[in-house]
Amino acid sequence: MKALRTLVGIILAASASLTVAGEIKPYTPQAFDQLTQAGKPVVVDVSATWCPTCKAQRPIVENLMKQPAYRDVTVLTVDFDTNKAALKLFKVNMQSTFVAFKGASEVGRSVGDTTPSGIENLIRKTVN
């Protein structure tokens, strides 16, 4: 019985954490359009696997997306090397770029910022 209670507690804790976390997923034009047309907050994250700045940004974004304040934010990741159509659409010339949207409106952009406060300020613009 004690093991069952422990298991139920773990399941409830896991499900609660899922409902308070923002989502990070690969960019698709359909996902972007669906989210922005619904007025949702979106951050487009343009990165490259070889980019040290992008590697520094990643854990910051992951930690921020775990915060309840950003539970409605979706981060859509764009591969700088393979998704040239998205780069053109968002007018991005280099990796380590974030483009923030509140609904269909761009509310901010950042290139090369690796400070937690700078990245959080950008993400905050999508929800305020």
TIVO-2410 file (N, C-alpha, C; in nm, 3 decimals):
# residues 128
REC num residu      c1      c2      c3 atome chaine
REC   1      M   0.082  -0.119   0.000     N      A
REC   1      M   0.000   0.000   0.000    CA      A
REC   1      M   0.087   0.127   0.000     C      A
REC   2      K   0.194   0.124   0.080     N      A
REC   2      K   0.283   0.240   0.085    CA      A
REC   2      K   0.350   0.263  -0.050     C      A
REC   3      A   0.388   0.154  -0.117     N      A
REC   3      A   0.449   0.166  -0.249    CA      A
REC   3      A   0.350   0.226  -0.349     C      A
REC   4      L   0.225   0.188  -0.339     N      A
REC   4      L   0.122   0.241  -0.429    CA      A
REC   4      L   0.104   0.391  -0.407     C      A
REC   5      R   0.102   0.433  -0.280     N      A
REC   5      R   0.089   0.577  -0.251    CA      A
REC   5      R   0.208   0.654  -0.305     C      A
REC   6      T   0.326   0.598  -0.290     N      A
REC   6      T   0.446   0.662  -0.342    CA      A
REC   6      T   0.439   0.676  -0.493     C      A
REC   7      L   0.397   0.569  -0.560     N      A
REC   7      L   0.384   0.572  -0.706    CA      A
REC   7      L   0.281   0.676  -0.750     C      A
REC   8      V   0.168   0.680  -0.682     N      A
REC   8      V   0.064   0.779  -0.716    CA      A
REC   8      V   0.119   0.921  -0.694     C      A
REC   9      G   0.193   0.941  -0.586     N      A
REC   9      G   0.253   1.072  -0.561    CA      A
REC   9      G   0.350   1.113  -0.669     C      A
REC  10      I   0.430   1.021  -0.715     N      A
REC  10      I   0.526   1.049  -0.823    CA      A
REC  10      I   0.452   1.084  -0.951     C      A
REC  11      I   0.348   1.008  -0.983     N      A
REC  11      I   0.270   1.034  -1.104    CA      A
REC  11      I   0.203   1.171  -1.097     C      A
REC  12      L   0.145   1.202  -0.983     N      A
REC  12      L   0.079   1.333  -0.969    CA      A
REC  12      L   0.179   1.447  -0.978     C      A
REC  13      A   0.295   1.431  -0.917     N      A
REC  13      A   0.398   1.534  -0.925    CA      A
REC  13      A   0.446   1.553  -1.067     C      A
REC  14      A   0.464   1.444  -1.139     N      A
REC  14      A   0.508   1.453  -1.278    CA      A
REC  14      A   0.403   1.521  -1.364     C      A
REC  15      S   0.277   1.487  -1.345     N      A
REC  15      S   0.172   1.548  -1.428    CA      A
REC  15      S   0.155   1.695  -1.393     C      A
REC  16      A   0.173   1.731  -1.267     N      A
REC  16      A   0.164   1.871  -1.229    CA      A
REC  16      A   0.276   1.952  -1.293     C      A
REC  17      S   0.395   1.893  -1.299     N      A
REC  17      S   0.507   1.966  -1.359    CA      A
REC  17      S   0.488   1.983  -1.509     C      A
REC  18      L   0.417   1.892  -1.571     N      A
REC  18      L   0.391   1.904  -1.714    CA      A
REC  18      L   0.297   2.019  -1.743     C      A
REC  19      T   0.205   2.046  -1.654     N      A
REC  19      T   0.107   2.151  -1.679    CA      A
REC  19      T   0.161   2.291  -1.651     C      A
REC  20      V   0.274   2.301  -1.584     N      A
REC  20      V   0.328   2.433  -1.554    CA      A
REC  20      V   0.452   2.465  -1.636     C      A
REC  21      A   0.486   2.380  -1.729     N      A
REC  21      A   0.607   2.401  -1.808    CA      A
REC  21      A   0.572   2.446  -1.949     C      A
REC  22      G   0.651   2.540  -1.999     N      A
REC  22      G   0.639   2.577  -2.138    CA      A
REC  22      G   0.692   2.463  -2.223     C      A
REC  23      E   0.666   2.471  -2.351     N      A
REC  23      E   0.703   2.362  -2.441    CA      A
REC  23      E   0.816   2.405  -2.534     C      A
REC  24      I   0.908   2.313  -2.558     N      A
REC  24      I   1.015   2.333  -2.656    CA      A
REC  24      I   0.999   2.223  -2.759     C      A
REC  25      K   0.980   2.265  -2.886     N      A
REC  25      K   0.963   2.165  -2.991    CA      A
REC  25      K   1.015   2.219  -3.123     C      A
REC  26      P   1.038   2.129  -3.218     N      A
REC  26      P   1.090   2.172  -3.347    CA      A
REC  26      P   0.991   2.263  -3.421     C      A
REC  27      Y   1.047   2.360  -3.491     N      A
REC  27      Y   0.967   2.451  -3.572    CA      A
REC  27      Y   0.908   2.379  -3.693     C      A
REC  28      T   0.781   2.405  -3.717     N      A
REC  28      T   0.718   2.375  -3.845    CA      A
REC  28      T   0.633   2.497  -3.879     C      A
REC  29      P   0.616   2.526  -4.007     N      A
REC  29      P   0.530   2.640  -4.041    CA      A
REC  29      P   0.389   2.623  -3.985     C      A
REC  30      Q   0.339   2.501  -3.984     N      A
REC  30      Q   0.204   2.475  -3.934    CA      A
REC  30      Q   0.194   2.504  -3.785     C      A
REC  31      A   0.293   2.459  -3.707     N      A
REC  31      A   0.291   2.484  -3.563    CA      A
REC  31      A   0.298   2.633  -3.534     C      A
REC  32      F   0.387   2.702  -3.604     N      A
REC  32      F   0.401   2.847  -3.584    CA      A
REC  32      F   0.270   2.918  -3.617     C      A
REC  33      D   0.211   2.886  -3.732     N      A
REC  33      D   0.086   2.951  -3.771    CA      A
REC  33      D  -0.026   2.922  -3.673     C      A
REC  34      Q  -0.037   2.798  -3.630     N      A
REC  34      Q  -0.143   2.760  -3.537    CA      A
REC  34      Q  -0.130   2.836  -3.405     C      A
REC  35      L  -0.009   2.841  -3.353     N      A
REC  35      L   0.013   2.909  -3.225    CA      A
REC  35      L  -0.009   3.060  -3.236     C      A
REC  36      T   0.048   3.121  -3.338     N      A
REC  36      T   0.037   3.267  -3.348    CA      A
REC  36      T  -0.105   3.311  -3.383     C      A
REC  37      Q  -0.173   3.234  -3.466     N      A
REC  37      Q  -0.312   3.268  -3.499    CA      A
REC  37      Q  -0.404   3.254  -3.378     C      A
REC  38      A  -0.366   3.168  -3.285     N      A
REC  38      A  -0.443   3.151  -3.162    CA      A
REC  38      A  -0.403   3.254  -3.056     C      A
REC  39      G  -0.308   3.343  -3.091     N      A
REC  39      G  -0.265   3.447  -2.998    CA      A
REC  39      G  -0.171   3.399  -2.890     C      A
REC  40      K  -0.108   3.285  -2.909     N      A
REC  40      K  -0.019   3.226  -2.809    CA      A
REC  40      K   0.120   3.291  -2.814     C      A
REC  41      P   0.189   3.291  -2.701     N      A
REC  41      P   0.327   3.340  -2.699    CA      A
REC  41      P   0.423   3.237  -2.758     C      A
REC  42      V   0.509   3.283  -2.849     N      A
REC  42      V   0.601   3.193  -2.920    CA      A
REC  42      V   0.739   3.259  -2.925     C      A
REC  43      V   0.842   3.177  -2.903     N      A
REC  43      V   0.979   3.222  -2.924    CA      A
REC  43      V   1.041   3.128  -3.027     C      A
REC  44      V   1.089   3.185  -3.136     N      A
REC  44      V   1.160   3.108  -3.238    CA      A
REC  44      V   1.307   3.111  -3.200     C      A
REC  45      D   1.364   2.993  -3.183     N      A
REC  45      D   1.503   2.978  -3.140    CA      A
REC  45      D   1.584   2.922  -3.257     C      A
REC  46      V   1.666   3.006  -3.319     N      A
REC  46      V   1.748   2.964  -3.433    CA      A
REC  46      V   1.885   2.928  -3.380     C      A
REC  47      S   1.921   2.801  -3.396     N      A
REC  47      S   2.048   2.755  -3.341    CA      A
REC  47      S   2.113   2.653  -3.434     C      A
REC  48      A   2.238   2.624  -3.403     N      A
REC  48      A   2.314   2.523  -3.477    CA      A
REC  48      A   2.384   2.432  -3.377     C      A
REC  49      T   2.395   2.307  -3.412     N      A
REC  49      T   2.456   2.209  -3.321    CA      A
REC  49      T   2.602   2.241  -3.291     C      A
REC  50      W   2.671   2.306  -3.382     N      A
REC  50      W   2.813   2.337  -3.366    CA      A
REC  50      W   2.839   2.470  -3.296     C      A
REC  51      C   2.735   2.543  -3.264     N      A
REC  51      C   2.746   2.680  -3.213    CA      A
REC  51      C   2.764   2.682  -3.061     C      A
REC  52      P   2.880   2.733  -3.011     N      A
REC  52      P   2.900   2.738  -2.866    CA      A
REC  52      P   2.805   2.835  -2.795     C      A
REC  53      T   2.768   2.943  -2.860     N      A
REC  53      T   2.673   3.037  -2.801    CA      A
REC  53      T   2.537   2.970  -2.785     C      A
REC  54      C   2.495   2.896  -2.887     N      A
REC  54      C   2.367   2.824  -2.880    CA      A
REC  54      C   2.369   2.723  -2.767     C      A
REC  55      K   2.482   2.655  -2.750     N      A
REC  55      K   2.495   2.557  -2.642    CA      A
REC  55      K   2.484   2.624  -2.506     C      A
REC  56      A   2.533   2.746  -2.494     N      A
REC  56      A   2.522   2.820  -2.368    CA      A
REC  56      A   2.378   2.867  -2.344     C      A
REC  57      Q   2.307   2.900  -2.452     N      A
REC  57      Q   2.169   2.948  -2.440    CA      A
REC  57      Q   2.072   2.837  -2.402     C      A
REC  58      R   2.098   2.717  -2.451     N      A
REC  58      R   2.003   2.606  -2.437    CA      A
REC  58      R   1.960   2.579  -2.292     C      A
REC  59      P   2.053   2.560  -2.198     N      A
REC  59      P   2.008   2.532  -2.060    CA      A
REC  59      P   1.933   2.649  -1.997     C      A
REC  60      I   1.964   2.769  -2.038     N      A
REC  60      I   1.893   2.886  -1.985    CA      A
REC  60      I   1.747   2.880  -2.030     C      A
REC  61      V   1.726   2.855  -2.157     N      A
REC  61      V   1.590   2.845  -2.210    CA      A
REC  61      V   1.516   2.730  -2.144     C      A
REC  62      E   1.582   2.615  -2.134     N      A
REC  62      E   1.518   2.499  -2.072    CA      A
REC  62      E   1.475   2.529  -1.929     C      A
REC  63      N   1.560   2.596  -1.852     N      A
REC  63      N   1.525   2.632  -1.714    CA      A
REC  63      N   1.411   2.733  -1.709     C      A
REC  64      L   1.413   2.831  -1.795     N      A
REC  64      L   1.306   2.931  -1.797    CA      A
REC  64      L   1.172   2.867  -1.833     C      A
REC  65      M   1.175   2.772  -1.925     N      A
REC  65      M   1.049   2.710  -1.968    CA      A
REC  65      M   0.988   2.622  -1.859     C      A
REC  66      K   1.062   2.591  -1.755     N      A
REC  66      K   1.010   2.515  -1.641    CA      A
REC  66      K   0.937   2.604  -1.542     C      A
REC  67      Q   0.951   2.735  -1.556     N      A
REC  67      Q   0.889   2.827  -1.462    CA      A
REC  67      Q   0.740   2.845  -1.496     C      A
REC  68      P   0.655   2.846  -1.394     N      A
REC  68      P   0.511   2.861  -1.417    CA      A
REC  68      P   0.474   2.986  -1.497     C      A
REC  69      A   0.552   3.092  -1.484     N      A
REC  69      A   0.520   3.217  -1.555    CA      A
REC  69      A   0.523   3.199  -1.707     C      A
REC  70      Y   0.595   3.097  -1.753     N      A
REC  70      Y   0.612   3.077  -1.897    CA      A
REC  70      Y   0.545   2.949  -1.946     C      A
REC  71      R   0.448   2.899  -1.870     N      A
REC  71      R   0.382   2.772  -1.904    CA      A
REC  71      R   0.308   2.778  -2.037     C      A
REC  72      D   0.268   2.896  -2.080     N      A
REC  72      D   0.194   2.909  -2.205    CA      A
REC  72      D   0.285   2.939  -2.324     C      A
REC  73      V   0.414   2.956  -2.300     N      A
REC  73      V   0.509   2.990  -2.405    CA      A
REC  73      V   0.555   2.863  -2.476     C      A
REC  74      T   0.562   2.870  -2.607     N      A
REC  74      T   0.619   2.761  -2.685    CA      A
REC  74      T   0.744   2.812  -2.753     C      A
REC  75      V   0.854   2.740  -2.735     N      A
REC  75      V   0.978   2.770  -2.805    CA      A
REC  75      V   0.987   2.674  -2.923     C      A
REC  76      L   0.995   2.732  -3.041     N      A
REC  76      L   1.008   2.653  -3.164    CA      A
REC  76      L   1.153   2.662  -3.211     C      A
REC  77      T   1.219   2.548  -3.218     N      A
REC  77      T   1.361   2.547  -3.254    CA      A
REC  77      T   1.378   2.531  -3.405     C      A
REC  78      V   1.462   2.615  -3.460     N      A
REC  78      V   1.493   2.615  -3.603    CA      A
REC  78      V   1.641   2.579  -3.618     C      A
REC  79      D   1.669   2.481  -3.701     N      A
REC  79      D   1.809   2.444  -3.729    CA      A
REC  79      D   1.865   2.540  -3.833     C      A
REC  80      F   1.967   2.614  -3.793     N      A
REC  80      F   2.027   2.716  -3.878    CA      A
REC  80      F   2.082   2.657  -4.008     C      A
REC  81      D   2.135   2.537  -4.001     N      A
REC  81      D   2.200   2.477  -4.118    CA      A
REC  81      D   2.104   2.413  -4.218     C      A
REC  82      T   1.986   2.376  -4.174     N      A
REC  82      T   1.898   2.300  -4.263    CA      A
REC  82      T   1.766   2.368  -4.297     C      A
REC  83      N   1.726   2.470  -4.224     N      A
REC  83      N   1.595   2.530  -4.247    CA      A
REC  83      N   1.608   2.673  -4.300     C      A
REC  84      K   1.658   2.684  -4.422     N      A
REC  84      K   1.681   2.816  -4.483    CA      A
REC  84      K   1.551   2.893  -4.507     C      A
REC  85      A   1.442   2.820  -4.531     N      A
REC  85      A   1.313   2.888  -4.553    CA      A
REC  85      A   1.270   2.964  -4.428     C      A
REC  86      A   1.289   2.904  -4.311     N      A
REC  86      A   1.253   2.971  -4.186    CA      A
REC  86      A   1.345   3.092  -4.162     C      A
REC  87      L   1.473   3.077  -4.194     N      A
REC  87      L   1.565   3.190  -4.177    CA      A
REC  87      L   1.519   3.309  -4.260     C      A
REC  88      K   1.478   3.281  -4.382     N      A
REC  88      K   1.431   3.388  -4.470    CA      A
REC  88      K   1.301   3.448  -4.417     C      A
REC  89      L   1.209   3.362  -4.374     N      A
REC  89      L   1.080   3.409  -4.322    CA      A
REC  89      L   1.099   3.502  -4.202     C      A
REC  90      F   1.189   3.465  -4.110     N      A
REC  90      F   1.208   3.544  -3.988    CA      A
REC  90      F   1.320   3.647  -4.000     C      A
REC  91      K   1.379   3.657  -4.120     N      A
REC  91      K   1.486   3.753  -4.146    CA      A
REC  91      K   1.601   3.737  -4.046     C      A
REC  92      V   1.647   3.612  -4.036     N      A
REC  92      V   1.756   3.578  -3.945    CA      A
REC  92      V   1.880   3.546  -4.027     C      A
REC  93      N   1.992   3.611  -3.992     N      A
REC  93      N   2.117   3.593  -4.065    CA      A
REC  93      N   2.220   3.508  -3.992     C      A
REC  94      M   2.196   3.482  -3.864     N      A
REC  94      M   2.295   3.403  -3.791    CA      A
REC  94      M   2.228   3.320  -3.682     C      A
REC  95      Q   2.300   3.215  -3.643     N      A
REC  95      Q   2.252   3.130  -3.536    CA      A
REC  95      Q   2.257   3.207  -3.404     C      A
REC  96      S   2.207   3.146  -3.299     N      A
REC  96      S   2.195   3.205  -3.164    CA      A
REC  96      S   2.102   3.326  -3.163     C      A
REC  97      T   1.999   3.318  -3.248     N      A
REC  97      T   1.900   3.424  -3.258    CA      A
REC  97      T   1.767   3.378  -3.200     C      A
REC  98      F   1.705   3.464  -3.121     N      A
REC  98      F   1.569   3.441  -3.072    CA      A
REC  98      F   1.479   3.549  -3.130     C      A
REC  99      V   1.361   3.507  -3.176     N      A
REC  99      V   1.261   3.602  -3.223    CA      A
REC  99      V   1.134   3.573  -3.142     C      A
REC 100      A   1.086   3.674  -3.070     N      A
REC 100      A   0.973   3.657  -2.979    CA      A
REC 100      A   0.845   3.713  -3.041     C      A
REC 101      F   0.737   3.637  -3.025     N      A
REC 101      F   0.607   3.676  -3.078    CA      A
REC 101      F   0.501   3.669  -2.970     C      A
REC 102      K   0.415   3.768  -2.971     N      A
REC 102      K   0.294   3.767  -2.889    CA      A
REC 102      K   0.181   3.761  -2.990     C      A
REC 103      G   0.127   3.641  -3.007     N      A
REC 103      G   0.037   3.620  -3.119    CA      A
REC 103      G   0.117   3.634  -3.247     C      A
REC 104      A   0.060   3.704  -3.344     N      A
REC 104      A   0.127   3.719  -3.474    CA      A
REC 104      A   0.225   3.836  -3.478     C      A
REC 105      S   0.234   3.912  -3.370     N      A
REC 105      S   0.320   4.031  -3.368    CA      A
REC 105      S   0.456   4.000  -3.308     C      A
REC 106      E   0.561   4.038  -3.380     N      A
REC 106      E   0.695   4.026  -3.324    CA      A
REC 106      E   0.710   4.132  -3.215     C      A
REC 107      V   0.755   4.088  -3.096     N      A
REC 107      V   0.770   4.181  -2.984    CA      A
REC 107      V   0.914   4.199  -2.940     C      A
REC 108      G   1.004   4.122  -3.000     N      A
REC 108      G   1.144   4.138  -2.965    CA      A
REC 108      G   1.231   4.036  -3.035     C      A
REC 109      R   1.361   4.065  -3.033     N      A
REC 109      R   1.457   3.976  -3.096    CA      A
REC 109      R   1.591   3.994  -3.026     C      A
REC 110      S   1.668   3.886  -3.025     N      A
REC 110      S   1.796   3.887  -2.958    CA      A
REC 110      S   1.893   3.801  -3.036     C      A
REC 111      V   2.018   3.848  -3.047     N      A
REC 111      V   2.122   3.772  -3.116    CA      A
REC 111      V   2.242   3.757  -3.024     C      A
REC 112      G   2.278   3.633  -2.994     N      A
REC 112      G   2.399   3.606  -2.920    CA      A
REC 112      G   2.395   3.630  -2.770     C      A
REC 113      D   2.281   3.659  -2.715     N      A
REC 113      D   2.271   3.685  -2.571    CA      A
REC 113      D   2.278   3.553  -2.494     C      A
REC 114      T   2.368   3.546  -2.398     N      A
REC 114      T   2.380   3.425  -2.316    CA      A
REC 114      T   2.355   3.456  -2.169     C      A
REC 115      T   2.297   3.572  -2.140     N      A
REC 115      T   2.268   3.605  -2.001    CA      A
REC 115      T   2.127   3.559  -1.966     C      A
REC 116      P   2.110   3.495  -1.852     N      A
REC 116      P   1.975   3.451  -1.813    CA      A
REC 116      P   1.876   3.568  -1.808     C      A
REC 117      S   1.919   3.683  -1.758     N      A
REC 117      S   1.827   3.797  -1.748    CA      A
REC 117      S   1.787   3.849  -1.886     C      A
REC 118      G   1.881   3.853  -1.978     N      A
REC 118      G   1.849   3.901  -2.113    CA      A
REC 118      G   1.753   3.809  -2.184     C      A
REC 119      I   1.776   3.679  -2.175     N      A
REC 119      I   1.688   3.583  -2.240    CA      A
REC 119      I   1.551   3.585  -2.173     C      A
REC 120      E   1.548   3.593  -2.040     N      A
REC 120      E   1.420   3.597  -1.972    CA      A
REC 120      E   1.342   3.724  -2.007     C      A
REC 121      N   1.410   3.837  -2.017     N      A
REC 121      N   1.341   3.961  -2.055    CA      A
REC 121      N   1.275   3.948  -2.191     C      A
REC 122      L   1.341   3.880  -2.283     N      A
REC 122      L   1.283   3.859  -2.416    CA      A
REC 122      L   1.160   3.769  -2.407     C      A
REC 123      I   1.173   3.659  -2.337     N      A
REC 123      I   1.060   3.566  -2.324    CA      A
REC 123      I   0.943   3.634  -2.252     C      A
REC 124      R   0.973   3.714  -2.152     N      A
REC 124      R   0.870   3.784  -2.076    CA      A
REC 124      R   0.786   3.874  -2.167     C      A
REC 125      K   0.846   3.930  -2.269     N      A
REC 125      K   0.772   4.017  -2.361    CA      A
REC 125      K   0.659   3.944  -2.433     C      A
REC 126      T   0.670   3.812  -2.442     N      A
REC 126      T   0.565   3.738  -2.512    CA      A
REC 126      T   0.442   3.716  -2.427     C      A
REC 127      V   0.456   3.729  -2.294     N      A
REC 127      V   0.342   3.702  -2.205    CA      A
REC 127      V   0.288   3.827  -2.137     C      A
REC 128      N   0.357   3.937  -2.143     N      A
REC 128      N   0.310   4.061  -2.080    CA      A
REC 128      N   0.251   4.157  -2.180     C      A
***
